[in-house]
């Protein structure tokens, strides 16, 4: 459904189930957008995040939430899709892209998000990517987002007509503590989000994602939410 001139503008938010994407979606809602959620079952070991994404979509009262199956695990190449590759627990070496990087993941996800955005007449594609407190993935950096925006403008009918969706990554330069503080302000259900990479029933507390999240929660004065 394309928004009419009198209705709120529409945004599509890529919703992983994690804290960052939930916070970005909440920011879009606060900005006055009607937000549609889009999640991906890509063969990730931590499929628990899909349950979290559905719960967040419900908590944020999104009018639509879609989950697409895109089996990136078919060829592996990442600790998140291949159980034979260990999830790092000792930190990330400066300048080295860690094995939790999933080849081509954001390129695939953003392309599909732009497809939904164009079909719905959305003004924004909301991304929870962050280039500061995570692992320096190549597809979470500002230059990547700028280049993808140029591609989107050329690759879609809406873009060619000057009305294509804008990629919006409000958290890209924020620290994890800033993100937690904003999530608290917005009333994001932090305890419902899922960040652990290890694929267990409960957060491992040792992978890079768990450690960064828990440290930020403690720094923001919410140690009660750490380890959840």
PEURZI-V128059 format. One line per field, one symbol per residue. ss: DSSP state (~ for helix, > for strand, _ for the rest). burial: # if it has 24 or more other C-alpha atoms within 12 Angstrom, else .. A space follows every 50 residues. Layout:
ss = ???
burial = ???
This chain:
ss = _________>>>>>____~~~~~~~~~~~~___>>>>>>>>______~~~ ~~~~~~~~~____>>>>>>__~~~__________________________ ____~~~~~~~~~~~~~~~~___>>>___________~~~_~~~~~~~~~ ~~~~~_~~~~_____>>>_______~~~~~~~~~~~___~~~________ _______~~~~~~~~~~~~___~~~___
burial = ........#####################...################## #######.##.#.####....##..#######....##...#.....### #######.##########.############.##########.##..##. .##..#.##....#########.###########...############. ..###############..#....####
